[in-house]
Amino acid sequence: MNPYPLLDTISDPAQVRKLDRRLLPQLADELRAFLVDSVSRTGGHLSSNLGTVELTVALHYVFETPHDRLVWDVGHQTYAHKVLTGRRAGMAKLRMHGGISGFPKRSESDYDTFGVGHSSTSISAALGMALAAKIKRETRKVVAIIGDGAMSAGQAFEALNNAGVADADMLVVLNDNDMSISPPVGALNRYLARLFSGSTFNAARKAGEKILDFSPSLLEFAKRAEEHVKGMLTPGTLFEELGFNYIGPIDGHDLESLVPTLQNLKNLKGPQFLHVITKKGQGYKLAEVDPILYHGVSKFQPEIGIAGAKTGAKPTYTQIFGDWLCDMAAADPKLVGITPAMREGSGMLRFSECYPERYYDVGIAEQHAVTFAAGLACEGMRPVLAIYSTFLQRGYDQLVHDVALQNLPVVFALDRGGLVGADGPTHHGAFDIAFLTCIPNMVVMTPTDEDECRKMLTTAYHLDGPSAVRYPRGSGTGAAIDKALVGLPLGKGEIRRRGTTVALLAFGSMLTPALEAAEELDATVANMRFVKPIDRDLIIALAGEHSLLVSVEEGALIGGAGAEVERVLSEIASPTRFLRLGIPDRFIDHGDHALLLAEIGLDRDGIVAAVRTRQGNAADSAQPSRPRSE
């Protein structure tokens, strides 16, 4: 029996718009069932996507996409959107190398109007599109769909503030899925939403404003009265004050409420704001009960659910950090842990439970998180900010201006340094070494295993200035872990293997493939440990003993750790030849982590090939030229 009889007839949104409206709930049910089955086979984001099924169906049913623009926020809520826009077959290779992205991507589809992976960008982008349409005298609607905590970021409110006075025809849909700012949804709210969005109400309001223009005092009284009534019944006062016509909250899973409300809003001019309530994991009971566990999933059996972690598995670097944080907090009451809405992802769950008075989740607000940490440090506290490498990019000015310039002792625990695999270019931590190393006062460390990660965190914690410990996603190497809170000598690397003419200078995660390559090359291998301060003495010694030095890093080549090695060699005018290996000057696509490393030459075979090519080129250039044989 075909489980998707209606969904099978849909290959683009135009076919959705031809459906009898009474069939939309069936389409939503089939779409949700398909997503559970599909994501269970590939892995990906599940809870957030199950929560936006009806909203996605309603948006494509009401708006003439892609002529009308849908601008999604965060991006991990767009699987239903991908299915309805002709990419259902592509879901079989979701987030795999050569397959479709797990986020909206402009090069992938005309329906993906804006590329996204970070949060809180949708309103800014939608405003730009709406005003561009106005300038070009094009008639189109622009809708920003924001949610999943993204309204906690300052950029969202900067955009709202601008949009409210920009006279743009745009709609912001707040997908509120945690009830954090909303009262219960009921029949009264549904009725009011339809009333306030309807043409009769809005026509009457405009007519009243024209009449009352002759009496400014009465006009002001009428506006205040309307705001008072709407403020009593809805939580929209803030958005009204920003210049938006606020509607809601309404049930985001009720198509009988969503569709007519969106149809009414489509015909209104100016900035509109629709507040919908959805439930993460909607329709799949296991995800409804534990939406955090089912937020990002690996392959699983839908009828069983996610199995527990395998016993004896190697700990992840995230777990190493979480354990260290609790141990250090027990040793020092001045430690404060901070996360920008990534408690589970950054390994801070146990810390938040054991030390709630010293745990701060500031929401998706990376800029605030960095300056907040700086303020704590000014008062003698020892803040540790756990943040993904790619998300620290959003707090870069604060890192420079508020932390480094004042030389404050803030520890940046940078998770997901290097390539992250399936999440792709929006989440790869490719640039942190380059953008951190150039900042005065910063110390930058790259651990090679679990034990070194713990020791580097301790080293960073006891410094009197800012520091970053940059570790990769996933499990460690299985190294034995010293539970003592001991550090490492600042700026000192170590020799891990002695060889002949080639020396590989490995940073962080690249030590393992460097050691593997060294066996074939008979190369010396140095575990550099520190990017800044770099071990100058070790570099000079290796340059004096080898004819070729090779730096290897899982970070951007331009401005990366290799640039620090090259700087030392240039300062001493070393004649030693030098080769830099790292992430090339392009954005790396999504796919299996090992496959991506092989693709850019950062696995064992890639290192061997690059070294031999360089040695071959050097040998060719050293050969004396021969007369041409006739």
Secondary structure per residue as TSV (DSSP state, phi and psi in degrees):
chain	resnum	aa	ss	phi	psi
A	1	M	-	360.0	131.7
A	2	N	-	-72.3	118.6
A	3	P	S	-78.9	-10.2
A	4	Y	-	-129.6	55.4
A	5	P	T	-62.5	-38.3
A	6	L	T	-80.9	-43.0
A	7	L	G	-60.3	-32.5
A	8	D	G	-63.6	-18.8
A	9	T	G	-90.3	-1.8
A	10	I	-	-109.2	120.3
A	11	S	S	-124.0	-9.0
A	12	D	S	-158.3	162.4
A	13	P	H	-62.8	-24.4
A	14	A	H	-60.2	-34.1
A	15	Q	H	-72.4	-30.2
A	16	V	H	-63.6	-42.9
A	17	R	H	-68.7	-18.8
A	18	K	T	-84.3	-10.3
A	19	L	S	-71.3	148.5
A	20	D	-	-62.3	133.5
A	21	R	G	-57.5	-27.8
A	22	R	G	-68.2	-14.2
A	23	L	G	-89.7	-8.5
A	24	L	H	-61.8	-40.6
A	25	P	H	-59.7	-36.9
A	26	Q	H	-64.5	-43.4
A	27	L	H	-59.5	-43.0
A	28	A	H	-63.1	-41.7
A	29	D	H	-63.1	-44.6
A	30	E	H	-66.8	-39.3
A	31	L	H	-63.8	-42.3
A	32	R	H	-64.1	-44.2
A	33	A	H	-61.9	-40.2
A	34	F	H	-63.1	-42.0
A	35	L	H	-63.2	-42.4
A	36	V	H	-60.3	-47.3
A	37	D	H	-65.2	-43.7
A	38	S	H	-67.6	-48.8
A	39	V	H	-68.5	-29.3
A	40	S	H	-65.2	-22.6
A	41	R	H	-90.0	-26.2
A	42	T	H	-113.4	-23.8
A	43	G	-	81.9	164.3
A	44	G	E	143.2	-165.3
A	45	H	E	-87.2	127.6
A	46	L	-	-115.2	-57.0
A	47	S	H	-54.7	-48.8
A	48	S	H	-64.9	-34.5
A	49	N	H	-73.5	-36.6
A	50	L	H	-64.9	-28.4
A	51	G	T	-76.9	-13.2
A	52	T	T	-114.0	15.8
A	53	V	H	-63.1	-56.0
A	54	E	H	-63.5	-39.3
A	55	L	H	-61.1	-42.4
A	56	T	H	-64.3	-45.5
A	57	V	H	-59.3	-45.7
A	58	A	H	-64.5	-41.2
A	59	L	H	-63.3	-45.3
A	60	H	H	-72.5	-24.8
A	61	Y	H	-73.5	-37.6
A	62	V	H	-87.9	-41.0
A	63	F	S	-99.2	149.1
A	64	E	-	-85.6	68.6
A	65	T	T	-74.7	144.6
A	66	P	T	-90.2	1.7
A	67	H	T	-59.2	-48.5
A	68	D	S	-77.6	139.4
A	69	R	E	-96.5	126.2
A	70	L	E	-103.4	122.6
A	71	V	E	-115.2	107.6
A	72	W	E	-87.2	146.2
A	73	D	S	-100.4	157.9
A	74	V	S	60.7	-56.0
A	75	G	S	103.1	-17.5
A	76	H	T	-87.9	17.6
A	77	Q	T	-117.4	22.9
A	78	T	-	-113.8	14.9
A	79	Y	H	-65.6	-41.4
A	80	A	H	-62.1	-39.5
A	81	H	H	-59.7	-42.1
A	82	K	H	-65.0	-41.2
A	83	V	I	-63.4	-44.5
A	84	L	I	-73.2	-15.3
A	85	T	I	-107.8	34.7
A	86	G	I	88.3	12.4
A	87	R	I	-116.8	25.6
A	88	R	T	-61.7	-44.4
A	89	A	G	-63.4	-34.0
A	90	G	G	-67.7	-16.5
A	91	M	G	-63.9	-20.1
A	92	A	G	-67.4	-21.2
A	93	K	G	-120.3	33.1
A	94	L	T	-57.4	126.8
A	95	R	T	65.6	12.7
A	96	M	S	-98.2	159.2
A	97	H	T	-59.3	124.1
A	98	G	T	85.3	-5.9
A	99	G	S	-99.1	-170.5
A	100	I	-	-80.6	155.7
A	101	S	-	-75.9	156.5
A	102	G	S	-83.0	0.9
A	103	F	S	-130.9	162.4
A	104	P	-	-59.7	140.3
A	105	K	-	-147.0	116.4
A	106	R	T	-58.1	-35.9
A	107	S	T	-74.7	-10.1
A	108	E	T	-90.0	-33.4
A	109	S	-	-161.0	145.2
A	110	D	T	-65.4	-20.7
A	111	Y	T	-79.0	-16.6
A	112	D	-	-89.5	91.0
A	113	T	-	-76.8	-19.2
A	114	F	S	-150.1	127.9
A	115	G	-	-71.8	138.0
A	116	V	-	-154.1	151.5
A	117	G	S	-159.3	-31.4
A	118	H	S	-88.8	169.7
A	119	S	S	-98.7	166.6
A	120	S	S	72.6	21.1
A	121	T	-	-101.2	-12.0
A	122	S	H	-65.2	-41.8
A	123	I	H	-68.4	-40.5
A	124	S	H	-61.0	-48.2
A	125	A	H	-65.1	-42.5
A	126	A	H	-63.8	-39.0
A	127	L	H	-62.3	-42.1
A	128	G	H	-59.8	-41.8
A	129	M	H	-67.7	-41.1
A	130	A	H	-64.8	-41.9
A	131	L	H	-73.7	-30.2
A	132	A	H	-64.0	-41.1
A	133	A	H	-62.0	-38.5
A	134	K	H	-65.4	-43.8
A	135	I	H	-62.8	-40.4
A	136	K	T	-86.0	0.9
A	137	R	T	58.4	41.1
A	138	E	-	-100.9	139.7
A	139	T	-	-96.4	104.7
A	140	R	-	-154.7	156.4
A	141	K	-	-101.7	147.1
A	142	V	E	-126.5	128.0
A	143	V	E	-123.9	126.1
A	144	A	E	-101.9	128.3
A	145	I	E	-111.7	109.3
A	146	I	E	-123.5	143.6
A	147	G	E	179.5	-159.1
A	148	D	T	56.6	37.6
A	149	G	T	89.5	-5.8
A	150	A	G	-66.9	-19.1
A	151	M	G	-73.4	-5.3
A	152	S	G	-82.9	-7.1
A	153	A	S	-89.9	143.6
A	154	G	H	-60.9	-33.8
A	155	Q	H	-60.6	-35.1
A	156	A	H	-61.6	-41.4
A	157	F	H	-78.9	-28.8
A	158	E	H	-60.2	-43.2
A	159	A	H	-68.3	-42.0
A	160	L	H	-60.5	-42.0
A	161	N	H	-61.7	-40.1
A	162	N	H	-72.0	-43.8
A	163	A	H	-65.3	-33.1
A	164	G	T	-64.8	-21.2
A	165	V	T	-114.7	4.2
A	166	A	T	-91.3	-3.4
A	167	D	T	55.3	48.1
A	168	A	-	-106.0	140.4
A	169	D	-	-84.2	96.4
A	170	M	E	-149.2	156.8
A	171	L	E	-123.0	130.6
A	172	V	E	-106.6	124.0
A	173	V	E	-106.6	115.2
A	174	L	E	-89.6	110.9
A	175	N	E	-89.0	93.0
A	176	D	E	-93.7	108.3
A	177	N	-	-115.2	15.9
A	178	D	S	-131.6	8.7
A	179	M	-	60.5	20.9
A	180	S	T	-71.1	-27.1
A	181	I	T	-127.3	19.6
A	182	S	-	-129.0	143.5
A	183	P	-	-80.4	169.2
A	184	P	-	-57.5	146.3
A	185	V	-	-89.8	135.4
A	186	G	-	-149.7	-171.4
A	187	A	H	-62.8	-37.9
A	188	L	H	-62.5	-44.0
A	189	N	H	-64.4	-37.8
A	190	R	H	-62.7	-44.6
A	191	Y	H	-62.3	-44.9
A	192	L	H	-65.7	-37.9
A	193	A	H	-60.2	-46.0
A	194	R	H	-67.9	-35.0
A	195	L	H	-66.3	-50.7
A	196	F	H	-69.9	-24.4
A	197	S	H	-92.0	-9.9
A	198	G	S	-73.9	154.8
A	199	S	H	-67.0	-33.4
A	200	T	H	-63.4	-48.2
A	201	F	H	-61.1	-46.8
A	202	N	H	-71.1	-34.9
A	203	A	H	-65.3	-41.8
A	204	A	H	-63.9	-39.3
A	205	R	H	-64.1	-44.4
A	206	K	H	-66.7	-39.1
A	207	A	H	-63.0	-42.1
A	208	G	H	-62.4	-38.8
A	209	E	H	-64.0	-38.8
A	210	K	H	-65.3	-42.9
A	211	I	H	-63.9	-43.8
A	212	L	H	-78.6	-6.6
A	213	D	T	-57.1	-28.2
A	214	F	T	-74.0	-14.3
A	215	S	-	-133.9	88.2
A	216	P	H	-54.8	-35.8
A	217	S	H	-67.6	-40.4
A	218	L	H	-68.7	-35.8
A	219	L	H	-62.5	-45.2
A	220	E	H	-63.1	-39.8
A	221	F	H	-63.3	-42.4
A	222	A	H	-64.8	-41.5
A	223	K	H	-63.9	-42.4
A	224	R	H	-65.7	-37.0
A	225	A	H	-65.4	-43.6
A	226	E	H	-63.0	-45.1
A	227	E	H	-60.3	-38.3
A	228	H	H	-64.8	-44.1
A	229	V	H	-65.1	-47.6
A	230	K	H	-66.9	-35.1
A	231	G	H	-66.1	-33.1
A	232	M	H	-70.2	-32.0
A	233	L	H	-100.2	-20.4
A	234	T	-	-137.4	159.9
A	235	P	S	-91.6	33.9
A	236	G	-	-98.5	10.3
A	237	T	H	-58.6	-43.1
A	238	L	H	-58.1	-46.5
A	239	F	H	-70.8	-32.9
A	240	E	H	-63.2	-42.4
A	241	E	H	-65.1	-26.8
A	242	L	T	-81.9	-1.0
A	243	G	T	103.3	7.7
A	244	F	-	-99.1	150.5
A	245	N	E	-87.9	107.7
A	246	Y	E	-88.5	132.0
A	247	I	E	-127.9	134.3
A	248	G	E	126.4	-170.0
A	249	P	E	-79.3	150.1
A	250	I	E	-127.8	162.4
A	251	D	E	-73.2	115.3
A	252	G	T	-75.0	-1.1
A	253	H	T	-108.9	3.2
A	254	D	-	-103.8	97.9
A	255	L	H	-65.4	-26.3
A	256	E	H	-68.5	-19.8
A	257	S	H	-97.9	-42.3
A	258	L	H	-62.3	-51.0
A	259	V	H	-62.4	-52.4
A	260	P	H	-65.4	-33.0
A	261	T	H	-65.6	-44.9
A	262	L	H	-64.3	-37.9
A	263	Q	H	-63.2	-40.0
A	264	N	H	-64.7	-45.4
A	265	L	H	-66.5	-31.0
A	266	K	H	-59.3	-30.5
A	267	N	T	-92.9	1.5
A	268	L	-	-93.9	146.3
A	269	K	-	-92.4	156.9
A	270	G	S	85.0	-179.5
A	271	P	E	-75.2	124.5
A	272	Q	E	-117.5	150.8
A	273	F	E	-135.6	118.0
A	274	L	E	-112.8	125.6
A	275	H	E	-105.0	114.9
A	276	V	E	-117.5	145.7
A	277	I	E	-104.8	122.6
A	278	T	-	-126.8	170.0
A	279	K	-	-123.3	123.5
A	280	K	T	-60.8	135.8
A	281	G	T	80.6	7.6
A	282	Q	T	-47.9	128.2
A	283	G	T	90.4	-10.0
A	284	Y	-	-124.0	104.3
A	285	K	H	-54.7	-40.9
A	286	L	H	-62.4	-38.5
A	287	A	H	-74.8	-30.6
A	288	E	H	-65.3	-39.9
A	289	V	H	-70.6	-38.9
A	290	D	-	-135.4	73.4
A	291	P	T	-64.6	-25.4
A	292	I	T	-70.0	-44.3
A	293	L	T	-60.5	-36.6
A	294	Y	T	-96.8	14.9
A	295	H	T	-65.2	-57.5
A	296	G	E	-123.8	120.5
A	297	V	E	-122.7	153.3
A	298	S	-	-90.9	-175.4
A	299	K	S	-61.6	141.3
A	300	F	-	-154.9	168.3
A	301	Q	B	-95.8	117.9
A	302	P	T	-55.7	-36.6
A	303	E	T	-75.0	-16.7
A	304	I	T	-105.8	-41.4
A	305	G	B	97.9	-171.5
A	306	I	-	-76.6	126.0
A	307	A	-	-79.1	157.5
A	308	G	-	-68.3	165.2
A	309	A	-	-64.6	146.2
A	310	K	-	-69.0	135.3
A	311	T	T	-69.0	142.9
A	312	G	T	82.5	1.9
A	313	A	-	-68.9	150.0
A	314	K	-	-64.6	140.1
A	315	P	-	-68.6	149.5
A	316	T	B	-82.1	161.8
A	317	Y	H	-62.3	-33.4
A	318	T	H	-61.4	-41.4
A	319	Q	H	-67.1	-39.0
A	320	I	H	-58.8	-44.3
A	321	F	H	-62.8	-46.6
A	322	G	H	-59.4	-41.3
A	323	D	H	-67.0	-43.8
A	324	W	H	-60.3	-41.7
A	325	L	H	-60.3	-43.3
A	326	C	H	-67.1	-41.1
A	327	D	H	-65.3	-42.9
A	328	M	H	-70.2	-34.3
A	329	A	H	-64.7	-35.8
A	330	A	H	-66.9	-30.9
A	331	A	H	-85.5	-24.8
A	332	D	-	-138.5	111.9
A	333	P	T	-69.2	-7.0
A	334	K	T	-85.0	-10.9
A	335	L	E	-68.2	134.4
A	336	V	E	-127.9	130.6
A	337	G	E	-102.6	134.8
A	338	I	E	-129.4	139.4
A	339	T	E	-141.2	140.4
A	340	P	S	-88.8	75.3
A	341	A	S	66.5	29.8
A	342	M	-	-131.4	49.0
A	343	R	T	-59.2	-55.0
A	344	E	T	-69.3	-45.8
A	345	G	T	-61.4	-31.1
A	346	S	T	-96.7	4.1
A	347	G	T	77.5	31.5
A	348	M	-	-107.9	11.8
A	349	L	H	-61.9	-50.5
A	350	R	H	-63.7	-39.9
A	351	F	H	-61.0	-41.8
A	352	S	H	-64.3	-29.8
A	353	E	H	-82.2	-36.7
A	354	C	H	-82.1	-31.8
A	355	Y	-	-132.5	59.9
A	356	P	G	-60.7	-29.5
A	357	E	G	-75.2	-11.1
A	358	R	G	-119.6	17.0
A	359	Y	E	-113.4	130.1
A	360	Y	E	-133.3	115.7
A	361	D	E	-99.6	111.8
A	362	V	-	-93.0	5.7
A	363	G	-	81.9	-178.0
A	364	I	S	-76.3	78.7
A	365	A	-	-149.0	70.5
A	366	E	H	-63.7	-38.2
A	367	Q	H	-60.5	-48.0
A	368	H	H	-62.1	-41.2
A	369	A	H	-57.0	-43.6
A	370	V	H	-67.5	-47.4
A	371	T	H	-70.3	-34.1
A	372	F	H	-58.4	-44.4
A	373	A	H	-61.9	-39.3
A	374	A	H	-62.2	-41.8
A	375	G	H	-62.3	-41.7
A	376	L	H	-61.1	-43.0
A	377	A	H	-64.8	-35.0
A	378	C	H	-59.5	-27.9
A	379	E	T	-100.3	18.5
A	380	G	T	89.3	0.9
A	381	M	-	-79.6	166.5
A	382	R	E	-119.1	84.4
A	383	P	E	-74.9	139.1
A	384	V	E	-120.4	115.8
A	385	L	E	-101.5	111.7
A	386	A	E	-90.6	118.9
A	387	I	E	-152.6	141.5
A	388	Y	E	-65.4	145.6
A	389	S	H	-52.5	-47.5
A	390	T	H	-66.1	-27.5
A	391	F	H	-82.3	-22.5
A	392	L	H	-65.5	-24.7
A	393	Q	G	-54.6	-30.8
A	394	R	G	-76.3	-12.8
A	395	G	G	-116.7	28.2
A	396	Y	H	-66.9	-43.7
A	397	D	H	-61.3	-40.5
A	398	Q	H	-67.4	-36.7
A	399	L	I	-59.7	-44.8
A	400	V	I	-71.6	-54.7
A	401	H	I	-79.1	-41.2
A	402	D	I	-96.2	-24.1
A	403	V	I	-108.2	-61.5
A	404	A	I	-68.0	-43.1
A	405	L	T	-59.6	-34.2
A	406	Q	T	-94.6	2.5
A	407	N	T	53.0	49.7
A	408	L	-	-91.4	143.6
A	409	P	-	-79.8	77.8
A	410	V	-	-110.2	129.5
A	411	V	E	-95.7	124.3
A	412	F	E	-102.0	108.8
A	413	A	E	-89.7	100.6
A	414	L	E	-94.7	99.9
A	415	D	E	-80.9	159.3
A	416	R	S	62.2	36.2
A	417	G	-	-72.0	133.6
A	418	G	B	93.5	-162.9
A	419	L	-	-77.5	138.8
A	420	V	-	-108.4	-2.6
A	421	G	S	91.6	-120.3
A	422	A	T	-67.5	-25.8
A	423	D	T	-71.8	-22.1
A	424	G	-	80.6	-160.8
A	425	P	T	-63.4	-25.8
A	426	T	T	-72.9	-18.0
A	427	H	T	-118.2	-7.8
A	428	H	-	-61.3	133.1
A	429	G	B	-91.6	68.8
A	430	A	-	-91.3	-20.0
A	431	F	S	-111.8	-3.7
A	432	D	H	-63.5	-43.0
A	433	I	H	-59.0	-44.6
A	434	A	H	-66.1	-44.0
A	435	F	H	-83.2	-15.0
A	436	L	H	-88.6	-38.7
A	437	T	H	-64.0	-29.3
A	438	C	T	-79.6	-4.5
A	439	I	S	-92.2	124.0
A	440	P	T	-57.3	148.7
A	441	N	T	78.5	-12.8
A	442	M	-	-77.3	140.3
A	443	V	E	-111.1	131.5
A	444	V	E	-125.6	123.6
A	445	M	E	-123.2	146.8
A	446	T	-	-131.9	94.7
A	447	P	-	-70.4	149.3
A	448	T	S	-100.6	-16.3
A	449	D	S	-154.1	-178.3
A	450	E	H	-63.8	-43.8
A	451	D	H	-66.1	-41.6
A	452	E	H	-66.6	-34.5
A	453	C	H	-61.8	-46.1
A	454	R	H	-62.6	-43.2
A	455	K	H	-66.1	-37.5
A	456	M	H	-69.5	-36.6
A	457	L	H	-61.7	-39.8
A	458	T	H	-66.6	-42.9
A	459	T	H	-56.9	-47.9
A	460	A	H	-61.4	-41.1
A	461	Y	H	-62.6	-32.2
A	462	H	T	-92.9	2.3
A	463	L	-	-76.8	157.1
A	464	D	S	-94.5	5.8
A	465	G	S	-138.2	-173.0
A	466	P	-	-73.4	148.3
A	467	S	E	-151.8	158.4
A	468	A	E	-135.5	133.0
A	469	V	E	-112.6	117.8
A	470	R	E	-110.3	110.7
A	471	Y	-	-125.4	156.0
A	472	P	-	-83.4	170.8
A	473	R	S	-76.2	149.0
A	474	G	S	94.9	-167.3
A	475	S	B	-77.4	157.9
A	476	G	-	-84.2	-159.9
A	477	T	-	-93.3	-6.9
A	478	G	-	92.8	16.7
A	479	A	-	-67.0	147.4
A	480	A	-	-66.8	141.3
A	481	I	-	-110.7	124.5
A	482	D	-	-80.9	116.6
A	483	K	-	-74.5	-15.0
A	484	A	S	-67.3	146.7
A	485	L	-	-88.0	74.9
A	486	V	-	-116.0	151.8
A	487	G	-	-105.3	-165.9
A	488	L	-	-123.5	155.8
A	489	P	-	-61.3	129.8
A	490	L	T	-64.7	128.2
A	491	G	T	71.6	27.0
A	492	K	-	-122.9	127.1
A	493	G	-	-96.0	-167.4
A	494	E	E	-151.2	153.2
A	495	I	E	-87.3	127.2
A	496	R	E	-106.4	-18.1
A	497	R	E	-155.7	139.0
A	498	R	-	-101.2	133.1
A	499	G	-	-134.2	-150.8
A	500	T	S	-109.4	-93.9
A	501	T	S	-95.1	-15.2
A	502	V	E	-115.4	138.2
A	503	A	E	-122.5	124.6
A	504	L	E	-97.6	121.9
A	505	L	E	-101.6	101.3
A	506	A	E	-98.7	138.7
A	507	F	-	-116.1	122.4
A	508	G	G	59.6	-124.9
A	509	S	G	-62.4	-14.8
A	510	M	G	-83.0	-1.2
A	511	L	H	-63.5	-43.7
A	512	T	H	-61.5	-52.6
A	513	P	H	-65.5	-28.6
A	514	A	H	-67.0	-41.9
A	515	L	H	-64.4	-38.6
A	516	E	H	-65.1	-43.2
A	517	A	H	-66.8	-34.1
A	518	A	H	-64.1	-29.4
A	519	E	H	-62.3	-37.7
A	520	E	H	-81.9	-31.3
A	521	L	H	-90.4	-12.1
A	522	D	T	52.8	54.1
A	523	A	-	-105.0	153.8
A	524	T	E	-75.6	143.6
A	525	V	E	-126.8	127.2
A	526	A	E	-111.5	129.4
A	527	N	E	-87.6	103.7
A	528	M	-	-74.0	-29.9
A	529	R	-	65.4	-57.4
A	530	F	E	-108.3	130.4
A	531	V	E	-85.7	-38.1
A	532	K	E	-148.0	121.2
A	533	P	S	-73.1	134.3
A	534	I	-	-78.5	152.5
A	535	D	-	-77.9	87.8
A	536	R	H	-62.0	-43.1
A	537	D	H	-62.8	-39.6
A	538	L	H	-66.4	-40.7
A	539	I	H	-63.2	-44.5
A	540	I	H	-62.9	-42.5
A	541	A	H	-63.8	-44.1
A	542	L	H	-66.0	-36.9
A	543	A	H	-64.9	-32.2
A	544	G	H	-76.9	-16.9
A	545	E	H	-108.2	-9.4
A	546	H	-	-133.1	153.2
A	547	S	S	-88.8	-16.7
A	548	L	E	-142.6	126.1
A	549	L	E	-106.1	140.3
A	550	V	E	-131.6	117.7
A	551	S	E	-90.7	139.5
A	552	V	E	-132.3	122.0
A	553	E	E	-144.6	147.9
A	554	E	E	-95.7	61.5
A	555	G	E	-155.8	172.8
A	556	A	E	-59.5	133.7
A	557	L	S	-64.0	-42.6
A	558	I	T	-73.2	116.5
A	559	G	T	78.9	8.3
A	560	G	S	-84.8	-160.4
A	561	A	H	-62.6	-36.0
A	562	G	H	-59.6	-31.5
A	563	A	H	-65.2	-33.2
A	564	E	H	-69.0	-40.5
A	565	V	H	-61.9	-46.0
A	566	E	H	-61.9	-35.7
A	567	R	H	-62.3	-43.4
A	568	V	H	-63.7	-44.8
A	569	L	H	-62.0	-38.1
A	570	S	H	-70.1	-34.3
A	571	E	H	-66.6	-32.9
A	572	I	T	-97.2	5.9
A	573	A	T	51.3	47.0
A	574	S	-	-72.5	135.1
A	575	P	-	-81.3	-4.1
A	576	T	-	-63.7	132.7
A	577	R	E	-70.4	151.1
A	578	F	E	-138.3	136.5
A	579	L	E	-128.9	133.0
A	580	R	E	-110.4	130.2
A	581	L	E	-120.7	136.2
A	582	G	E	-178.0	-162.2
A	583	I	E	-77.3	123.7
A	584	P	-	-68.0	171.1
A	585	D	S	-79.2	64.3
A	586	R	S	-159.4	160.5
A	587	F	-	-79.6	129.8
A	588	I	-	-89.4	133.3
A	589	D	-	-73.2	178.9
A	590	H	-	-82.7	160.2
A	591	G	S	153.8	178.1
A	592	D	-	-57.7	136.7
A	593	H	H	-58.8	-48.0
A	594	A	H	-62.6	-38.4
A	595	L	H	-65.3	-40.6
A	596	L	H	-65.3	-40.9
A	597	L	H	-62.0	-41.9
A	598	A	H	-64.0	-38.0
A	599	E	H	-63.3	-33.7
A	600	I	T	-103.3	12.2
A	601	G	T	77.0	28.6
A	602	L	-	-110.5	20.9
A	603	D	S	-103.6	-176.4
A	604	R	H	-55.5	-51.7
A	605	D	H	-64.4	-37.4
A	606	G	H	-65.4	-40.4
A	607	I	H	-65.6	-45.0
A	608	V	H	-59.9	-46.7
A	609	A	H	-62.9	-42.3
A	610	A	H	-65.0	-40.7
A	611	V	H	-66.7	-44.5
A	612	R	H	-67.0	-35.6
A	613	T	H	-63.2	-43.8
A	614	R	H	-65.5	-41.0
A	615	Q	H	-64.8	-39.3
A	616	G	H	-65.4	-41.9
A	617	N	H	-63.4	-38.7
A	618	A	H	-66.8	-40.0
A	619	A	H	-65.2	-39.7
A	620	D	H	-63.3	-42.2
A	621	S	H	-70.7	-22.6
A	622	A	H	-83.5	-15.5
A	623	Q	S	-70.1	134.2
A	624	P	-	-67.4	145.4
A	625	S	-	-69.7	142.5
A	626	R	-	-109.2	149.4
A	627	P	-	-65.8	143.2
A	628	R	-	-67.7	131.2
A	629	S	-	-82.8	134.4
A	630	E	-	-84.6	360.0
